Amino acid sequence: QQQIGMGNKDVRGDEGNSASPSPITDGKFVWVLMGTGDVACLTVDGKPVWNFNVQDRFGKLDIAFGLSSTPVLHDGRLFLQLIHGDGSAATQEAVVVGLNAQTGETIWQTPRVTGAEKENEHSYSSPVLYDFDGLTLLITHGADYTIAYSPADGREVWRLGGLNPHDDPKRDYHPTLRFVSSPSVAKGIVVCPTAKGGPVFAVRPDASGDLTASDAILWVRDKHTPDVPSPVIDDELVYLCRENGILLVLDRNTGDEVYMERTHVDRHRASPLMADGHLYLTARDGKVTVVRCGRKFEIVAENEIGEATSASPIIANGTLYLRTFDALWAIRNP
């Protein structure tokens, strides 16, 4: 057990705290980022390797509900999206950085300028890695844009606007459309959610430049984005679990609705987990609904763990891990 940083802050009552970002491991080392800005590397047996506070290196964090973005580990580098700001479009504080995972040294640092303002400068989503057929992109999400970077040097490859446009006569600029749900990727597609019931975009990752209103956009769903849980993609479908437990399933190629059905009626903060042909939807009250993947809605199980949770479950080595407010659960077949 090791303490990383000091000064924990609970946010929005019981919605989160300074340990909201998830840890990462390669089996030898563990990397953690805290809402306080403390980032650290430890061995798997808990010995400190390096640590620093991102505010000392990249500027003071200004984000209403605390930093909750989970870093990305790839090819010996640790990538952070620090999307925050004072609410003014004239002062853009956000940066994306690549660190040497073994030493913590900064390899590159790229300003992330979007012109977002008010609460939209703040992002609670996490970056994701697209890595298929020789194309590797670090995809960041927040401040009105999804932006892809080269992990090698931090060069911007493409950006998608229109998620919260300033100049669309059909849509007013939303002053509090902060992104929490993260993008999801599969071969040939990046699905970009927004917030508060807004649109969902799907784009081709092999494009470049400004993708807004371009033919790189595969499809747009104009409403029903998940606000907190992130999308999940399989070979044919895109699964969107809204925070009220409604599961919306779209055709991966066209964006057409396959079905929209209600599961357990409670807040869903955790992202769906896909494993062995099933979706695991974890509600805030600890009820896990298991839905069979496919074009037909079918609930195959409902399980109660009896403890509140907002963390996304994972599977590793045949074991399902659930982190509740009180415990870490490990579930496997006997």
Backbone torsions as a table, in degrees:
resi	resn	phi	psi	omega
1	GLN	NA	130.6	179.1
2	GLN	-135.0	140.6	174.3
3	GLN	-92.7	130.0	178.7
4	ILE	-113.1	107.6	179.0
5	GLY	77.2	179.9	-179.8
6	MET	-142.5	160.9	173.3
7	GLY	92.5	44.0	179.1
8	ASN	-56.9	141.0	176.1
9	LYS	-130.0	124.0	171.0
10	ASP	-75.5	142.9	-178.0
11	VAL	-122.5	139.0	178.2
12	ARG	50.5	53.4	-179.9
13	GLY	69.9	-112.3	-177.7
14	ASP	-106.2	22.8	-176.2
15	GLU	-81.2	-23.5	-178.9
16	GLY	-178.5	179.1	178.0
17	ASN	-156.0	-167.9	-174.6
18	SER	-74.2	-3.9	175.9
19	ALA	-104.9	25.3	-177.8
20	SER	-67.1	-39.3	177.0
21	PRO	-62.2	143.5	-179.3
22	SER	-82.9	146.6	174.1
23	PRO	-74.8	163.4	179.7
24	ILE	-130.7	143.1	175.6
25	THR	-141.9	150.2	171.8
26	ASP	-108.9	11.0	-178.2
27	GLY	94.1	-16.4	177.6
28	LYS	-115.3	-35.9	-178.8
29	PHE	-129.3	161.5	176.7
30	VAL	-127.5	133.7	177.1
31	TRP	-117.2	136.3	-179.1
32	VAL	-134.9	144.9	172.1
33	LEU	-126.0	132.6	-179.1
34	MET	-108.2	158.6	177.3
35	GLY	-62.3	-19.4	176.3
36	THR	-75.1	-11.1	-176.0
37	GLY	98.2	-5.5	178.6
38	ASP	-73.6	128.9	176.7
39	VAL	-125.4	138.3	-172.9
40	ALA	-149.2	156.2	172.5
41	CYS	-121.7	133.9	177.3
42	LEU	-132.8	157.0	169.1
43	THR	-72.0	164.8	-178.0
44	VAL	-66.7	-16.4	174.7
45	ASP	-97.4	14.2	168.4
46	GLY	92.9	8.3	179.6
47	LYS	-82.5	129.0	-179.7
48	PRO	-64.5	138.5	175.6
49	VAL	-109.7	-51.8	174.4
50	TRP	-158.3	160.1	174.4
51	ASN	-162.2	153.2	171.1
52	PHE	-160.9	172.0	176.4
53	ASN	-106.3	127.5	-176.0
54	VAL	-61.8	-23.3	-179.8
55	GLN	-69.7	-28.6	177.2
56	ASP	-72.3	-27.7	-174.7
57	ARG	-102.0	-34.8	-171.6
58	PHE	-122.0	6.6	176.5
59	GLY	104.5	155.0	-177.2
60	LYS	-61.2	135.2	178.0
61	LEU	-78.1	136.9	177.9
62	ASP	-133.0	90.2	-174.8
63	ILE	-146.1	128.0	-165.5
64	ALA	-59.7	-45.3	-172.7
65	PHE	-113.8	23.9	173.7
66	GLY	86.3	150.1	179.1
67	LEU	-69.2	124.1	-178.2
68	SER	-132.4	15.8	-176.2
69	SER	-83.0	126.2	177.4
70	THR	-82.7	131.4	179.6
71	PRO	-68.2	169.3	174.9
72	VAL	-115.4	134.0	175.7
73	LEU	-108.4	127.5	179.4
74	HIS	-158.5	128.9	171.0
75	ASP	53.0	44.6	176.8
76	GLY	78.2	11.1	-179.5
77	ARG	-127.0	149.7	177.7
78	LEU	-114.8	125.0	-174.8
79	PHE	-112.4	133.8	-179.7
80	LEU	-122.9	138.2	166.3
81	GLN	-108.1	119.3	179.8
82	LEU	-111.5	82.9	-174.5
83	ILE	-103.3	105.7	-174.0
84	HIS	-157.5	-178.8	176.9
85	GLY	163.7	173.6	-174.8
86	ASP	-88.6	4.6	177.6
87	GLY	94.3	-5.6	-179.6
88	SER	-102.6	130.9	177.6
89	ALA	-66.4	-18.6	-178.5
90	ALA	-76.1	-20.7	-179.6
91	THR	-124.0	103.5	-176.2
92	GLN	-102.8	106.4	-173.0
93	GLU	-92.3	-14.2	-171.8
94	ALA	-66.0	143.2	175.6
95	VAL	-140.8	155.8	169.8
96	VAL	-118.9	134.7	-173.7
97	VAL	-132.6	149.9	172.8
98	GLY	-117.8	125.6	-178.2
99	LEU	-112.4	151.1	166.7
100	ASN	-70.3	116.6	-173.4
101	ALA	-65.2	-26.4	-177.6
102	GLN	-84.2	-28.2	-174.4
103	THR	-116.8	-20.4	-175.3
104	GLY	82.2	0.8	179.4
105	GLU	-69.9	146.1	178.5
106	THR	-77.5	124.0	176.4
107	ILE	-90.7	-44.6	174.4
108	TRP	-150.7	158.3	-179.5
109	GLN	-143.9	121.0	-175.6
110	THR	-122.5	121.7	174.4
111	PRO	-61.0	142.0	-179.8
112	ARG	-114.6	89.8	-173.5
113	VAL	-98.6	124.3	-178.2
114	THR	-131.3	-15.9	-175.0
115	GLY	81.0	7.3	177.3
116	ALA	-64.6	153.7	178.9
117	GLU	-141.3	170.5	-178.2
118	LYS	56.5	-144.6	-175.3
119	GLU	-67.1	-16.1	-179.1
120	ASN	-65.8	-16.8	175.0
121	GLU	-67.6	-15.6	-175.1
122	HIS	-97.1	134.9	176.4
123	SER	-129.0	136.1	178.1
124	TYR	-112.7	8.2	178.2
125	SER	-81.8	174.5	178.4
126	SER	-119.0	147.9	174.9
127	PRO	-68.7	157.4	176.5
128	VAL	-131.9	157.5	179.7
129	LEU	-105.8	127.6	169.7
130	TYR	-100.1	124.1	-174.8
131	ASP	-147.7	82.5	-178.8
132	PHE	-139.1	139.9	171.8
133	ASP	50.7	40.8	176.2
134	GLY	82.8	-2.5	177.3
135	LEU	-103.4	119.0	-179.7
136	THR	-122.1	123.4	-178.1
137	LEU	-133.6	141.8	168.7
138	LEU	-96.5	114.9	-173.7
139	ILE	-105.9	120.1	-178.9
140	THR	-109.6	157.7	-169.4
141	HIS	-146.1	123.5	176.8
142	GLY	148.0	168.8	179.4
143	ALA	56.7	46.1	174.1
144	ASP	76.6	-2.3	-175.1
145	TYR	-138.2	151.1	160.9
146	THR	-104.2	126.0	-175.0
147	ILE	-130.1	132.0	178.9
148	ALA	-104.4	138.5	-179.2
149	TYR	-124.7	157.0	170.5
150	SER	-77.7	121.4	178.5
151	PRO	-64.1	-21.3	-176.9
152	ALA	-69.5	-43.2	-172.6
153	ASP	-136.1	2.5	178.7
154	GLY	79.2	9.8	179.2
155	ARG	-70.6	134.7	175.7
156	GLU	-70.5	130.2	-179.6
157	VAL	-100.0	-47.7	175.6
158	TRP	-154.9	161.8	174.9
159	ARG	-140.1	142.5	178.0
160	LEU	-113.5	116.2	172.9
161	GLY	-100.9	-164.8	-178.4
162	GLY	83.4	-3.7	179.8
163	LEU	-73.4	-32.9	174.7
164	ASN	-151.9	73.5	-169.1
165	PRO	-74.1	147.7	173.9
166	HIS	-80.4	-26.2	-165.1
167	ASP	-122.0	25.1	178.9
168	ASP	-95.6	115.9	-178.3
169	PRO	-64.7	-17.0	-179.2
170	LYS	-89.2	-13.2	-176.6
171	ARG	-138.5	127.0	173.9
172	ASP	-74.6	148.2	175.6
173	TYR	-65.6	123.2	-177.2
174	HIS	-85.1	123.4	-173.6
175	PRO	-77.0	-14.1	-176.5
176	THR	-130.6	36.7	-178.7
177	LEU	-89.9	61.5	177.3
178	ARG	-74.2	140.9	-177.3
179	PHE	-93.0	133.3	175.3
180	VAL	-117.0	-47.5	176.4
181	SER	-63.8	138.2	-177.9
182	SER	-96.2	158.2	173.7
183	PRO	-64.0	162.9	174.2
184	SER	-131.0	146.7	-175.9
185	VAL	-128.2	151.4	167.8
186	ALA	-149.8	172.9	-176.5
187	LYS	-57.3	118.7	176.2
188	GLY	83.6	7.3	-177.1
189	ILE	-152.6	141.9	169.0
190	VAL	-125.7	123.1	178.7
191	VAL	-101.6	124.1	-173.7
192	CYS	-115.8	108.1	175.1
193	PRO	-78.7	172.7	172.3
194	THR	-124.3	-117.4	-178.7
195	ALA	-162.0	161.1	170.0
196	LYS	53.8	45.9	175.9
197	GLY	76.9	10.3	-176.3
198	GLY	-79.7	-160.1	-173.1
199	PRO	-79.2	163.9	171.8
200	VAL	-125.1	132.8	-179.1
201	PHE	-114.2	146.9	169.6
202	ALA	-125.2	131.2	-176.5
203	VAL	-131.7	159.9	172.3
204	ARG	-79.8	128.7	-178.9
205	PRO	-76.9	-15.2	-175.0
206	ASP	-88.3	12.4	178.2
207	ALA	-85.6	-177.6	177.3
208	SER	-151.2	160.4	178.6
209	GLY	79.4	-150.2	-178.7
210	ASP	-86.0	113.4	-177.7
211	LEU	-87.6	-7.6	-177.6
212	THR	-58.0	125.2	178.7
213	ALA	60.6	26.9	-179.6
214	SER	-105.2	172.1	178.6
215	ASP	-77.3	1.7	172.5
216	ALA	-75.9	-14.1	176.8
217	ILE	-78.5	118.9	-179.1
218	LEU	-77.3	-43.1	177.0
219	TRP	-167.6	163.2	177.1
220	VAL	-133.9	129.9	170.5
221	ARG	-102.8	119.4	-166.4
222	ASP	-79.5	-4.9	178.1
223	LYS	-158.8	174.4	176.1
224	HIS	76.6	26.4	171.7
225	THR	-61.6	147.3	166.6
226	PRO	-68.9	145.3	-179.1
227	ASP	-90.6	-33.8	-178.2
228	VAL	-122.7	-56.1	179.4
229	PRO	-62.1	143.4	-179.2
230	SER	-88.4	153.6	178.7
231	PRO	-66.0	161.2	173.8
232	VAL	-131.7	142.0	-175.0
233	ILE	-126.7	135.3	168.0
234	ASP	-118.1	-161.9	-173.9
235	ASP	-66.1	-25.4	-174.4
236	GLU	-123.3	-24.2	-166.3
237	LEU	-131.7	158.6	171.1
238	VAL	-117.0	129.0	-176.8
239	TYR	-110.1	126.6	-179.3
240	LEU	-123.6	113.8	176.8
241	CYS	-99.0	112.9	178.5
242	ARG	-78.7	162.0	-172.4
243	GLU	-67.5	-15.7	176.9
244	ASN	-90.8	7.4	177.6
245	GLY	91.1	0.3	176.6
246	ILE	-77.5	129.3	179.0
247	LEU	-102.8	116.5	177.8
248	LEU	-106.1	125.8	-178.9
249	VAL	-118.0	128.6	-177.2
250	LEU	-119.2	151.6	172.1
251	ASP	-67.9	128.7	-175.1
252	ARG	-62.6	-35.0	-175.0
253	ASN	-82.8	-33.3	-172.5
254	THR	-114.0	-21.0	-173.6
255	GLY	80.4	1.5	179.2
256	ASP	-67.3	146.2	179.9
257	GLU	-71.5	129.2	174.2
258	VAL	-93.1	-48.5	170.1
259	TYR	-162.6	161.2	172.0
260	MET	-138.2	114.8	-174.8
261	GLU	-135.3	152.0	178.7
262	ARG	-89.5	136.1	172.1
263	THR	-105.5	-137.2	-178.6
264	HIS	-67.9	134.0	-176.8
265	VAL	-86.9	93.2	174.0
266	ASP	-167.4	167.5	177.8
267	ARG	-62.3	135.6	174.8
268	HIS	-116.7	107.6	177.6
269	ARG	-99.9	-29.3	-179.3
270	ALA	-74.8	146.9	173.8
271	SER	-76.6	148.5	176.6
272	PRO	-61.8	147.9	174.0
273	LEU	-111.6	128.6	176.6
274	MET	-105.6	127.2	179.4
275	ALA	-156.9	132.2	173.4
276	ASP	52.5	42.7	176.1
277	GLY	77.5	16.1	-179.6
278	HIS	-134.5	154.1	171.8
279	LEU	-106.6	134.8	175.3
280	TYR	-109.0	114.6	-178.3
281	LEU	-107.9	113.8	-173.2
282	THR	-104.0	117.3	-179.0
283	ALA	-88.2	163.1	-176.4
284	ARG	-61.8	-30.7	-177.8
285	ASP	-85.2	4.6	176.2
286	GLY	93.6	8.2	176.6
287	LYS	-90.3	129.9	-179.5
288	VAL	-110.8	118.0	178.0
289	THR	-99.7	127.8	-179.5
290	VAL	-105.5	119.5	-177.2
291	VAL	-116.6	134.8	177.5
292	ARG	-71.5	132.5	177.1
293	CYS	-67.4	146.0	178.1
294	GLY	138.3	-175.9	-174.2
295	ARG	-84.0	-9.2	178.2
296	LYS	-110.1	130.9	-179.7
297	PHE	-74.5	122.6	179.2
298	GLU	-148.7	116.2	172.9
299	ILE	-85.3	122.7	-177.9
300	VAL	-102.5	-17.0	178.5
301	ALA	-164.3	152.5	171.4
302	GLU	-135.5	121.7	-174.4
303	ASN	-122.7	139.4	179.2
304	GLU	-108.3	125.3	172.8
305	ILE	-100.2	-12.6	171.2
306	GLY	75.7	12.2	178.4
307	GLU	-135.0	143.2	-179.4
308	ALA	-68.0	144.4	179.2
309	THR	-152.4	146.0	172.1
310	SER	-130.2	1.0	-179.0
311	ALA	-85.1	148.6	178.2
312	SER	-79.0	134.3	178.6
313	PRO	-74.0	160.2	175.1
314	ILE	-136.8	163.6	172.8
315	ILE	-124.2	133.8	175.9
316	ALA	-145.3	129.6	176.3
317	ASN	52.7	42.9	176.2
318	GLY	77.4	10.6	-178.5
319	THR	-120.1	133.6	175.2
320	LEU	-92.0	126.4	179.7
321	TYR	-111.9	129.6	177.4
322	LEU	-125.5	125.4	176.8
323	ARG	-103.1	115.3	176.0
324	THR	-97.7	-177.3	177.0
325	PHE	-69.9	-17.0	-174.2
326	ASP	-114.8	-21.7	-171.0
327	ALA	-158.8	167.5	169.1
328	LEU	-107.9	121.1	-179.3
329	TRP	-99.3	138.0	171.9
330	ALA	-122.6	122.9	-174.0
331	ILE	-126.5	127.8	177.2
332	ARG	-148.9	163.9	174.6
333	ASN	-66.8	144.0	179.6
334	PRO	-66.6	NA	NA
